[in-house]
Each structure stands twice: as C-alpha cells, then as structure tokens.
C-alpha cells in the first residue's frame, strides 16, 4: 500500500477480492491434489503438499513485497493466496491422521488456535519490529520477504522431521509409513488387524 500509493480502501478491496476468489480455489484444488497423491504416497501425502506449498509460497510473498510495480505485487499476492491455500486441506488432514481418534477434536481445536496465535500474534509484530529497527519504513517489502522466508524455513524443517517419524495407526500404535502401492490400491492392514 505504501510503496504503490494505494488508499486503504483500494488496497483492502483488491486484496479482499483476491482472497475471496483464490483462497477457496486453492482449498478445492488442494483437496483434489491430496486425494490423488494419497493413492501413491499414502500417509506422507499431506507433508509433501505442505512442503511444496511452503517452498513456492515464500517466493510468491517475496514478489508481493518486493515487486517495483503494482502488477507484480498483485501477481505475487495472487500466487501466495492460491499456493498457500493449497496446503490448508493437507494441514488439516495431516493433523487428523497423526492424532488418535479420541483426541482429534481437541487436537484439531488446539492446532487452529496455534495457527491463529502464530499468524496474528507473531507475524505482524515481527514485521513491525523489522520495519522500525532494521529496514526502515520504506523497507516493509524486505521485512515481509524475510518473515515469509523464515516461516517457510521453519515449516519445511517441521515437514522434514515429520517425514522421518513413524505414522500412528488408528489404534494409537506407531507403525512405519505404508509403502506406496498401485493407484487405487488400499494399504495392507497393520499387524494384528484382522483382514476383512
């Protein structure tokens, strides 16, 4: 807004329209991608989608913050909104897959609370501190790019750690991640589970 000379009303209208259209589109496409990838990657599918979205989302946010013109900034905002929206179904499904059935509602609520707390309680103040004390008022784009890169790096590290962890089965026992089988094939039942 500062860099491109937009009024608060014009910036809010433009960004609100992008979010209204592209965030749900990202959610729908993310759900379809998750369904397709689960047939090949099994329980690792959510982490793969989240990792890809984070790796692509950070450069898109940087483009939004650093583009010299309004067109480039709008493109960056659009790509970031759609690309990070792709990760939402995978994140929510991934939390459910890792949680025993009896705890899913509580862990899901805790997850959403942590997302909101981090998004509103850590991101904006960090951006303000960087703008005030590191980059200066004219460097809000640089501050935004740095915060996005750090957040994506932390997220990718968490995805990498989760990729090496055992996957809990619905009974609560940890088991190795199922090997990917032919498209459409169901994974073999866990040890001790009777076949039907």
C-alpha atoms as one frame of an Amber mdcrd trajectory, in Angstrom:
protein
   0.000   0.000   0.000   2.773   2.451   0.944   5.011   1.532  -1.964   2.302
   1.624  -4.639   0.365   4.657  -3.455  -2.934   2.849  -2.835  -5.515   4.115
  -0.413  -6.592   1.869   2.441  -9.953   1.309   0.727  -8.406   0.424  -2.648
  -5.834  -1.940  -1.133  -8.458  -3.641   1.035 -10.821  -4.077  -1.901  -8.133
  -5.516  -4.171  -6.673  -7.893  -1.601 -10.100  -8.899  -0.301 -11.195  -9.841
  -3.811  -8.065 -11.934  -4.328  -8.630 -13.807  -1.076 -12.347 -14.264  -1.728
 -11.695 -15.892  -5.118  -8.298 -17.572  -4.876  -8.260 -18.936  -1.324 -11.323
 -21.187  -1.857  -9.937 -22.175  -5.266  -6.692 -23.194  -3.574  -8.603 -25.181
  -0.952 -10.580 -27.062  -3.606  -7.510 -27.814  -5.712  -5.541 -28.763  -2.584
  -8.207 -31.268  -1.577  -8.208 -32.826  -5.046  -4.399 -32.968  -5.076  -4.378
 -34.586  -1.640  -6.828 -37.283  -2.744  -4.760 -38.023  -5.833  -1.419 -38.054
  -4.027  -2.645 -40.242  -1.170  -3.132 -43.069  -3.654   0.596 -43.011  -4.370
   2.271 -41.637  -1.249  -0.128 -42.814   1.446   0.142 -41.047   4.800   3.088
 -38.944   3.574   0.892 -37.080   1.074  -0.073 -34.163   3.375   3.565 -33.415
   4.190   4.537 -33.446   0.524   1.815 -30.973  -0.387   2.589 -28.695   2.564
   6.298 -28.737   1.710   5.631 -27.868  -1.926   3.245 -25.058  -0.947   5.741
 -23.562   1.500   8.597 -23.787  -0.997   6.514 -21.974  -3.612   4.717 -19.625
  -1.225   7.771 -17.868   0.195   8.988 -16.598  -3.221   5.433 -15.509  -4.040
   5.240 -13.470  -0.826   8.666 -12.003  -1.618   7.399 -10.994  -5.061   4.398
  -9.357  -3.421   6.639  -7.378  -1.086   9.493  -6.504  -3.420   7.874  -6.004
  -6.835   8.524  -2.479  -8.101   5.135  -2.218  -9.794   1.552  -2.832  -8.750
   1.111  -5.581 -11.343   3.978  -7.648  -9.944   2.761  -7.156  -6.381  -0.732
  -8.247  -7.374   0.666 -11.335  -9.103   2.691 -12.202  -6.013  -0.347 -11.802
  -3.753  -2.439 -13.959  -6.076   0.158 -16.730  -6.259   0.708 -16.691  -2.499
  -3.019 -16.777  -1.723  -3.703 -19.664  -4.088  -0.497 -21.576  -3.373  -0.737
 -21.413   0.406  -4.450 -22.201   0.149  -3.435 -25.498  -1.452  -1.781 -26.500
   1.820  -4.837 -25.951   4.053  -6.637 -29.266   3.359  -3.348 -31.153   3.687
  -2.542 -29.486   7.011  -5.953 -30.222   8.489  -5.980 -33.803   7.177  -2.398
 -34.371   8.304  -3.210 -33.365  11.874  -6.162 -35.771  11.892  -4.051 -38.628
  10.506  -1.425 -38.170  13.230  -3.955 -37.977  16.077  -5.669 -40.918  17.808
  -9.440 -40.835  17.164 -10.350 -39.974  20.739  -8.246 -36.803  20.682  -8.976
 -35.493  17.186 -11.451 -32.768  18.111  -9.259 -31.389  20.900  -6.037 -31.556
  18.885  -7.798 -30.014  15.878  -9.011 -27.117  18.020  -5.548 -26.675  19.537
  -3.997 -26.700  16.065  -6.350 -23.971  14.816  -5.703 -21.914  17.949  -1.942
 -22.163  17.424  -2.284 -21.184  13.760  -4.296 -18.106  14.719  -1.929 -17.207
  17.553   1.131 -17.501  15.320  -0.477 -15.729  12.381  -1.782 -12.760  14.340
   0.412 -12.765  17.430   3.880 -13.398  15.980   3.876 -12.418  12.305   2.624
  -8.803  12.436   4.696  -7.764  15.491   7.814  -9.295  13.940   7.124  -7.422
  10.727   6.708  -4.185  12.688   9.964  -4.654  14.621  11.902  -5.351  11.408
  10.364  -2.329   9.694  11.019   0.009  12.636  14.513  -1.136  13.613  16.135
  -2.929  10.658  14.805  -1.950   7.232  13.086   1.357   7.964   9.577   2.447
   6.949  10.410   2.147   3.247  11.631  -1.429   3.706   8.342  -3.099   4.583
   8.644  -5.285   1.480  12.058  -6.537   2.553  10.729  -7.220   6.049   7.780
  -9.138   4.617  10.062 -11.237   2.418  12.315 -12.071   5.374   9.431 -13.052
   7.650   7.964 -15.245   4.888  11.322 -16.931   4.268  11.811 -17.659   7.981
   8.268 -19.001   8.375   8.670 -21.211   5.305  12.021 -22.466   6.571  10.540
 -23.435   9.939   7.617 -25.128   8.193   9.877 -27.074   5.831  12.000 -28.205
   8.769   8.865 -29.455  10.549   7.780 -31.300   7.400  11.216 -32.926   7.123
  11.115 -34.037  10.766   7.610 -35.429  10.360   8.625 -37.305   7.211  11.084
 -39.380   9.231   8.678 -40.118  12.086   6.552 -43.268  12.364   2.933 -42.848
  11.346   0.409 -43.732  14.077  -2.384 -46.081  13.054  -5.983 -45.517  14.197
  -5.450 -47.759  17.227  -2.778 -45.375  18.500   0.203 -47.698  17.860   3.087
 -46.263  15.852   3.881 -48.001  12.603   6.112 -47.374   9.625   4.728 -45.335
   6.759   2.926 -47.587   4.261   4.676 -48.195   1.008   3.010 -46.655  -1.977
   1.104 -49.247  -3.979  -0.648 -49.141  -7.331  -3.048 -46.290  -7.869  -6.322
 -47.014  -6.121  -4.904 -49.883  -4.040  -5.668 -49.912  -0.331  -2.693 -50.207
   2.071  -2.191 -53.554   3.759  -3.750 -53.801   7.229  -1.498 -53.169  10.219
  -0.066 -56.084  12.135  -2.631 -57.642  14.435  -5.577 -56.212  12.489  -7.807
 -58.941  11.055  -8.346 -58.849   7.328 -11.889 -58.483   6.120
